[in-house]
């Protein structure tokens, strides 16, 4: 699931997953962080989910995926758009 907060010249995008699905550490990896695993790890929130917020320039498009333990890559079903094997995000 993606949560967006629009700011004057950027968009704050929060990537949200259940706290235990999939189990273990998960990070969001995409062209906005040069596909670097671990650059944006999701952390537990009080609401029982885990999340990470990334500030991105407005009016842009980004490809991303999640990377979990065991080299398990997966997409965000809530992103609503695909770019080949990746989820796509519009700010």
C-alpha positions in Angstrom: 0.0 0.0 0.0 1.2 3.5 -0.8 0.4 6.6 1.2 1.1 10.0 -0.4 1.5 13.4 1.1 1.8 16.3 -1.4 4.1 19.1 -0.5 5.0 22.3 -2.5 7.7 20.8 -4.6 7.8 17.1 -3.7 5.7 14.1 -2.7 6.3 12.1 0.5 5.5 8.5 -0.4 5.1 6.0 2.5 5.5 2.4 1.5 3.4 0.2 3.9 3.2 -3.5 4.4 1.8 -5.8 7.1 4.3 -6.3 10.0 4.8 -10.0 9.3 4.0 -10.7 5.6 6.5 -11.5 4.4 8.5 -12.4 7.5 11.8 -10.8 8.2 13.4 -7.6 7.1 12.0 -5.8 4.0 13.3 -2.8 2.1 11.9 -0.8 -0.8 14.2 -0.7 -3.8 13.8 1.3 -6.9 15.3 3.7 -9.4 14.9 6.5 -6.8 17.6 4.9 -4.7 19.6 3.3 -7.5 18.2 -0.2 -6.7 20.3 -0.3 -3.5 19.0 -3.1 -1.1 18.7 -1.9 2.4 18.7 1.8 1.5 15.1 2.2 2.7 14.2 -0.5 5.2 10.6 -0.7 6.4 10.2 -0.3 10.2 7.4 -1.3 12.5 4.7 1.3 13.2 2.3 1.5 16.2 -0.7 0.4 13.9 0.7 -3.1 13.4 2.2 -2.4 10.0 5.7 -1.5 8.9 6.6 1.4 6.7 9.2 3.7 5.3 8.7 7.3 3.9 10.7 8.5 0.9 10.7 12.1 -0.4 10.5 12.3 -4.2 10.3 15.1 -6.7 6.7 15.8 -7.8 5.3 15.0 -11.2 7.7 12.0 -11.8 7.4 8.3 -12.4 9.5 5.7 -10.6 9.9 1.9 -10.8 10.3 0.0 -7.5 9.9 -3.4 -5.9 10.2 -4.8 -2.3 13.1 -7.0 -1.3 12.6 -9.4 1.6 14.9 -11.8 3.4 16.1 -14.7 1.3 16.4 -12.6 -1.8 12.6 -12.6 -2.2 11.5 -9.8 -4.6 7.9 -8.8 -4.9 5.6 -6.0 -6.1 3.2 -3.7 -4.4 -0.3 -4.8 -5.5 -1.7 -1.4 -4.4 0.6 0.6 -6.8 -2.0 0.0 -9.6 0.6 0.1 -12.4 3.4 -2.1 -13.6 6.6 -1.4 -15.5 7.7 -4.8 -16.8 8.5 -6.8 -13.7 8.3 -3.7 -11.4 5.6 -1.7 -9.7 5.3 1.9 -10.9 4.7 5.0 -8.8 3.6 8.4 -10.1 4.2 11.4 -7.9 
